[in-house]
Structure formats: C-alpha cells, structure tokens
C-alpha cells in the first residue's frame, strides 16, 4: 500500500494567509548553519542538567503536579523543559489521537518489505516514543513481521531521563534511547553510525514534539533555525510540533513569578508571533522541505505538521 499524502494549503492552518504567512507583514528571514552555533549550544548545555526538548504545563494548568521535590517547590525550575513527570500532565494520547496509525504506509514506507527507521528528538523519559512505536505496530496485519522491521531511536540531553527511558523500555530489540545533543559534531557521528547499520543515510521519519521553544528561549534565533536545519538534514519526513508564542510568554511569566530573571534571549528575539509559520518558512525556503499535511491541533493548541524532503522520491525511499 502506497498512498501519497495530498498537499494542503498553508491557508488551512490557523493564522496563515494563502502565501503561508500571518497577516500582511512578512517575517524577517534568518539564514544560519547548524555548525555556526553548535559549539556554543553544546558548551552551555553541559553546564545545566536538563534538556531543551520538552514542554512544561500551561499556566492555566495546576503547577503542583511534578513529583520531584525540586519541582514541587519550584515548578519553573526546569528551565530547559526537562520536567521529571512531563507525561503525567501531557500524556502521549494528546498527540497520538491526531496521528494516523497508517502514517508509515501513507508516506510510502511499508514495514513488511523494508526496515523503517524512526527518530524521536527530545524523548524525555521515553513514554511518547514507546507509545508511538506501539501506535504504528497496531496498524500491521496479524502475522506480519513488522515488529522486526520498525526501529526507533530516541534521544535527549538529560542523561537521568534517558536512564529512566532505558530501564522502562519494553522493546529493547527495536527501540533504543541514548543521551545526545543534536547540535554537536558528535551527534553526526552517532546518528550516521546508527543509520549505517541499516544501510540508510537518513531516518524515514523524525518526530520533534515541543522542542523548539526551549532551544529558542535559551539560545536565540540563530540556534532555533540551526536546529530546524539539522532536523531537516537527518530525515525524509519530519513531524513537527512547535510551541506557539503564547507558550513563550507563559514560560517567561513562570520565571517572573518565581522572582527570577527572564530567559537570556526572550526580550531580544526577533523571530516572534506565528512560530509554526516561521518554522514552515525556514524549512521550505532554506532546507528543501515542504508542508504536506496538518494533523490538526492538540488539546494544548499546538499544530502537528508533516513535512517531506522535496527530493524524496520512491526510488530514494527504497535506497
């Protein structure tokens, strides 16, 4: 089965005009390479236990849910989004309910005939990674060998969260969790080594849920665009959930309520407003990708957007 996703107009997405931008004013364009900010990004990451790869609760949500004693006393303490019990207040079902079980087949990858490689960026404790793996397995016919041909690699900067993911992993033969910073040169070697085992140069599908804001707030505009460029370089299809601007304001407000300083780059960010539109513009104009599907918005009002490489032909998928 090889059903192609039909392109959708960006105008269908909230806040988009027919040219894929919000309103009449065009957003400023920024062009940066990932390598230009990787060294700084990696150095700062080593100074903090935490990651840039998951999101905290909304301001409207109760803030007493985390079980970690530090978070009970200081719910804004996870400055990089590394909330210890993130999935108790944003369970995997919030995203899975929008993602079709047939997604792998819809984008031209049939697990029965080839190894399908999935990458989950910023996996936190691995709950959503495992749920996504099981989600895709459920679509396979009885007796199929798909459990042997779907492989998922999840990573996060927070080593403690990765240890939790590894210890609770029910599918160690097919799902792996590693500590990794995608902006570092080391990550290029590690990901290339993983792909080489399967004879591929890119992952078939990369998922990135609620990561972009933490990179952006802590390291600025250049780091955000470099991060998006890096994602585009390692996969054929990208499933992206970018936090909207209101989440930035909520994160900054949490810090102010705690008597802390704002995020270092918050007041100087030039990329603001419709963050999904900014991500779309950069991925399409600078990374050779195109938006092919919007799966709607989560209960936290975040769009799940599916992008593909423009050069992603049927022959390239088979290779």
C-alpha positions as CSV (number, residue, x, y, z in Angstrom):
1,X,0.0,0.0,0.0
2,X,1.5,3.3,-1.0
3,X,-1.0,6.2,-0.5
4,X,0.6,9.6,-1.1
5,X,-0.3,12.4,1.3
6,X,-2.1,15.1,-0.5
7,X,-0.6,18.6,-0.2
8,X,-2.7,21.0,1.8
9,X,-2.7,24.8,1.6
10,X,-1.0,26.6,4.4
11,X,-4.1,28.8,4.4
12,X,-5.8,25.9,6.2
13,X,-3.5,26.4,9.2
14,X,-4.6,28.9,11.9
15,X,-3.2,32.3,11.2
16,X,-1.9,31.6,7.7
17,X,-2.7,33.6,4.6
18,X,-2.6,32.0,1.2
19,X,1.2,32.6,1.0
20,X,1.7,30.8,4.2
21,X,2.4,33.9,6.3
22,X,0.5,35.6,9.0
23,X,-1.0,39.0,8.1
24,X,0.5,41.4,5.5
25,X,3.9,41.8,7.1
26,X,6.5,39.3,6.0
27,X,8.5,37.8,8.8
28,X,12.2,38.6,8.8
29,X,14.4,35.9,7.3
30,X,17.4,34.4,9.0
31,X,19.9,32.1,7.4
32,X,22.3,30.2,9.7
33,X,24.1,26.9,9.5
34,X,23.8,24.5,12.4
35,X,27.6,24.3,12.7
36,X,27.8,28.0,13.4
37,X,26.1,27.7,16.7
38,X,26.7,24.1,17.7
39,X,29.8,24.8,19.7
40,X,28.2,27.4,21.9
41,X,24.9,25.5,22.2
42,X,26.8,22.3,23.3
43,X,29.0,24.2,25.8
44,X,26.1,25.8,27.6
45,X,24.1,22.5,27.6
46,X,26.9,20.9,29.6
47,X,26.6,23.5,32.3
48,X,23.0,22.5,33.1
49,X,21.4,19.2,33.9
50,X,18.4,19.4,31.6
51,X,17.3,19.5,28.1
52,X,15.6,21.7,25.5
53,X,13.3,19.1,24.4
54,X,10.1,19.0,26.4
55,X,7.5,21.5,27.5
56,X,6.0,22.2,30.9
57,X,2.4,22.7,31.8
58,X,0.3,25.6,30.7
59,X,0.0,28.5,33.0
60,X,-3.7,27.6,33.4
61,X,-2.8,24.0,34.5
62,X,-2.1,23.1,38.1
63,X,1.6,23.6,38.8
64,X,1.8,21.2,41.7
65,X,1.8,18.0,39.6
66,X,5.5,17.2,39.4
67,X,6.6,14.7,42.0
68,X,10.3,15.7,42.1
69,X,10.8,17.7,45.4
70,X,12.6,20.5,43.5
71,X,9.7,20.9,41.1
72,X,7.1,20.8,43.9
73,X,8.9,23.8,45.5
74,X,9.8,25.5,42.2
75,X,7.6,24.4,39.2
76,X,9.6,26.7,36.9
77,X,12.9,25.1,37.8
78,X,13.1,23.0,34.7
79,X,14.4,25.9,32.6
80,X,15.2,23.6,29.6
81,X,11.9,21.7,29.7
82,X,13.3,18.6,31.4
83,X,10.2,18.1,33.6
84,X,10.6,14.8,35.5
85,X,7.0,13.7,35.1
86,X,6.1,15.5,32.0
87,X,3.8,12.8,30.6
88,X,1.5,12.9,33.6
89,X,0.2,16.3,32.6
90,X,0.7,15.9,28.8
91,X,0.1,12.2,28.2
92,X,1.1,10.6,24.9
93,X,-2.6,10.2,23.9
94,X,-2.8,14.0,23.4
95,X,-0.6,13.6,20.3
96,X,-1.4,10.0,19.2
97,X,-5.1,10.8,18.8
98,X,-4.1,13.1,15.9
99,X,-1.5,10.9,14.2
100,X,-3.0,8.2,11.9
101,X,-1.8,4.6,12.6
102,X,-1.3,4.3,8.8
103,X,1.2,7.2,8.7
104,X,4.2,5.0,7.7
105,X,2.3,3.5,4.8
106,X,0.8,6.8,3.9
107,X,4.3,8.3,3.3
108,X,5.4,5.3,1.3
109,X,7.1,3.0,3.9
110,X,5.8,-0.5,4.4
111,X,7.4,-2.3,7.4
112,X,6.7,-5.7,5.9
113,X,9.1,-5.0,3.0
114,X,11.8,-2.8,4.4
115,X,13.3,-1.6,7.7
116,X,11.6,1.7,8.7
117,X,13.8,4.0,10.9
118,X,12.2,6.5,13.2
119,X,13.9,9.2,15.2
120,X,12.3,10.9,18.2
121,X,14.1,14.1,19.1
122,X,13.9,15.2,22.8
123,X,12.3,12.0,24.0
124,X,12.3,12.9,27.7
125,X,11.6,9.7,29.7
126,X,10.5,7.8,26.5
127,X,6.8,7.4,27.2
128,X,5.7,9.0,23.9
129,X,8.4,7.2,21.9
130,X,7.2,3.8,23.1
131,X,3.6,4.8,22.6
132,X,4.4,6.0,19.0
133,X,6.1,2.7,18.3
134,X,3.1,0.7,19.5
135,X,0.8,3.0,17.7
136,X,2.4,2.2,14.3
137,X,2.6,-1.6,15.2
138,X,-1.2,-1.7,15.7
139,X,-1.8,-1.0,12.1
140,X,0.1,-4.0,10.9
141,X,-1.8,-7.1,9.8
142,X,-1.8,-10.2,12.1
143,X,1.2,-12.4,11.4
144,X,3.3,-9.6,9.9
145,X,6.9,-9.3,10.7
146,X,6.7,-5.5,11.3
147,X,7.8,-5.8,14.9
148,X,11.2,-6.7,13.5
149,X,11.4,-4.0,10.9
150,X,10.3,-0.9,12.7
151,X,13.2,0.6,14.6
152,X,13.1,3.7,16.8
153,X,15.9,5.8,18.2
154,X,15.0,8.3,20.9
155,X,17.4,10.8,22.5
156,X,17.6,13.6,25.0
157,X,20.2,15.8,26.6
158,X,19.1,14.8,30.1
159,X,21.0,11.6,31.0
160,X,18.8,10.9,34.0
161,X,15.7,10.9,31.9
162,X,17.4,8.6,29.3
163,X,18.3,6.2,32.1
164,X,14.6,6.1,33.0
165,X,13.7,5.5,29.4
166,X,16.2,2.7,29.1
167,X,15.1,1.0,32.3
168,X,11.4,1.0,31.3
169,X,11.9,0.1,27.7
170,X,9.7,-2.9,26.8
171,X,11.1,-3.2,23.3
172,X,14.9,-3.2,23.6
173,X,15.4,-5.0,20.3
174,X,13.7,-2.3,18.3
175,X,13.7,0.8,20.4
176,X,16.9,2.5,21.7
177,X,17.4,5.5,23.9
178,X,20.7,7.4,24.1
179,X,21.8,10.7,25.6
180,X,22.7,13.1,22.7
181,X,22.9,16.8,21.7
182,X,21.8,17.0,18.1
183,X,23.7,20.3,17.6
184,X,27.1,18.7,18.4
185,X,29.5,17.2,15.9
186,X,29.5,14.0,17.9
187,X,25.8,13.6,17.1
188,X,26.5,13.5,13.4
189,X,28.9,10.5,14.0
190,X,26.4,8.7,16.3
191,X,23.4,9.1,14.1
192,X,25.4,8.2,11.0
193,X,26.7,5.0,12.7
194,X,23.1,4.0,13.7
195,X,21.9,4.6,10.1
196,X,24.8,2.7,8.6
197,X,23.7,-0.5,10.4
198,X,20.6,-0.5,8.3
199,X,22.2,0.8,5.1
200,X,20.5,4.2,5.1
201,X,21.7,7.7,5.1
202,X,18.6,9.3,6.7
203,X,15.8,8.4,9.0
204,X,12.5,7.7,7.3
205,X,10.5,9.8,9.8
206,X,11.7,12.2,12.5
207,X,9.3,13.4,15.2
208,X,10.0,16.5,17.2
209,X,7.4,17.4,19.8
210,X,7.6,20.6,21.9
211,X,11.3,21.1,21.5
212,X,11.7,24.4,19.5
213,X,10.8,26.8,22.3
214,X,13.5,25.6,24.7
215,X,16.2,26.0,22.1
216,X,14.9,29.4,21.1
217,X,14.5,30.8,24.6
218,X,17.9,29.7,25.8
219,X,20.0,30.2,22.7
220,X,18.2,32.7,20.5
221,X,17.1,33.0,16.8
222,X,20.3,31.5,15.3
223,X,20.1,28.4,17.4
224,X,16.4,27.8,16.5
225,X,17.0,28.0,12.8
226,X,20.1,25.9,13.0
227,X,18.1,23.3,15.0
228,X,15.4,23.2,12.3
229,X,18.1,22.8,9.6
230,X,19.7,20.0,11.5
231,X,16.3,18.2,11.8
232,X,15.7,18.5,8.1
233,X,19.2,17.1,7.2
234,X,18.7,13.8,9.0
235,X,15.3,12.7,7.8
236,X,13.0,12.2,4.8
237,X,9.8,13.2,6.6
238,X,9.5,15.5,9.7
239,X,6.6,15.5,12.1
240,X,6.9,18.8,13.9
241,X,5.1,20.3,16.9
242,X,6.4,23.8,17.5
243,X,5.2,25.7,20.6
244,X,3.1,28.8,19.9
245,X,4.2,32.2,21.1
246,X,1.8,32.1,24.0
247,X,3.9,29.3,25.5
248,X,6.9,31.5,25.4
249,X,5.1,34.2,27.4
250,X,3.9,31.6,29.9
251,X,7.4,30.2,30.4
252,X,8.7,33.7,31.0
253,X,5.8,34.5,33.3
254,X,6.6,31.5,35.4
255,X,10.2,32.8,35.9
256,X,9.0,36.2,36.9
257,X,6.6,34.8,39.4
258,X,9.5,33.0,41.0
259,X,11.5,36.2,41.2
260,X,14.0,35.1,38.5
261,X,15.4,36.9,35.5
262,X,13.8,36.3,32.1
263,X,15.3,33.8,29.7
264,X,18.5,35.3,28.4
265,X,17.2,35.8,24.8
266,X,13.5,36.3,25.4
267,X,13.4,40.1,25.0
268,X,15.8,40.2,22.1
269,X,14.2,37.5,20.0
270,X,13.3,38.8,16.5
271,X,11.5,35.6,15.5
272,X,8.1,36.0,17.2
273,X,4.4,35.6,16.6
274,X,3.3,32.6,14.5
275,X,6.0,30.2,15.3
276,X,4.6,27.4,13.0
277,X,4.7,29.9,10.1
278,X,8.3,30.8,10.9
279,X,9.3,27.1,11.1
280,X,7.5,26.4,7.8
281,X,9.1,29.3,6.0
282,X,12.6,28.2,7.1
283,X,12.1,24.5,6.4
284,X,10.7,25.2,2.9
285,X,13.0,28.1,1.8
286,X,16.2,27.0,3.4
287,X,16.0,23.3,4.0
288,X,14.4,21.8,0.8
289,X,11.3,20.6,2.6
290,X,7.6,21.2,2.0
291,X,4.5,21.0,4.2
292,X,2.2,18.2,3.0
293,X,-0.2,17.7,5.9
294,X,-1.6,19.3,9.1
295,X,-3.0,16.8,11.5
296,X,-4.8,19.4,13.5
297,X,-4.1,20.8,16.9
298,X,-3.5,19.2,20.3
299,X,-5.5,20.0,23.4
300,X,-2.7,22.5,24.1
301,X,-3.5,24.2,20.8
302,X,-0.3,23.1,19.0
303,X,-0.4,22.1,15.4
304,X,1.2,18.8,14.3
305,X,2.7,19.5,10.9
306,X,4.2,16.9,8.5
307,X,7.0,18.0,6.1
308,X,8.8,16.0,3.4
309,X,12.0,16.4,1.6
310,X,11.3,17.7,-2.0
311,X,13.8,15.2,-3.3
312,X,12.1,12.3,-1.5
313,X,11.3,10.1,-4.5
314,X,10.0,6.5,-4.4
315,X,13.4,5.2,-5.5
316,X,15.2,7.2,-2.8
317,X,12.9,5.7,-0.2
318,X,13.9,2.2,-1.3
319,X,17.5,3.0,-1.0
